[in-house]
Amino acid sequence: MGDFILHQGATVICTHAGQAQPAVTNPRVKVSNQPITTLSNMYTVSGCTNPPPNANVGPCVTAQFTNGATRVRANGDPVLTKASSAVCVPTGTGLNILNTQVRVKAT
């Protein structure tokens, strides 16, 4: 049936509770009056609590989504949905999508 589309106001965190925000959004397509995010959009992470080097690899800094909607695109790029997954750098862990808009779905 599809999943809800991610937008700039979605609550996204890394697995260490750092806040993730899109570095760039798609300004031409909006849901809930906020721009959506697409597969090519990098996310920046702030406030990650993963320990620094010597104890671990350090905090999450950026994240890149690895999959998006298969049938819905914006400017030729797959839109991100609540089911999309991402990989954080340098930790290799994922992002958790906690809240997003609940009006528009994509498959």
C-alpha positions, 0 to 999 in steps of 0.5 A: 500500500505504500508508506508515508513520504519523508519531509523536512519536518520529519523526526529522524534520529541516528541509533545513538539519538543524534538528530538527523536533518536533510542537508538539501530538500526538494523545494518543488514538491511539498507535503504538509507545506514542507519540502520532501526529501529524495534518495540523493539528499544527504542527511547531517547528524548532530548530537550523536552520543557514540563515543569518540575514537579510542573508545569507538569510531566517533559520532555519526556525522552524515547519513545517506539513504540507500533505498526510496520509493520504487514508483514515485519520483520527484525531479527523477529521483525516488522520494524517501518514505518511512520504510527507507533505510540509511547508513550513517558515516562513520559508524555504519549504523542506521537512522530511525524515522520516528515521525513524518507527515501522515497524509501522503503515501508513496510506493 
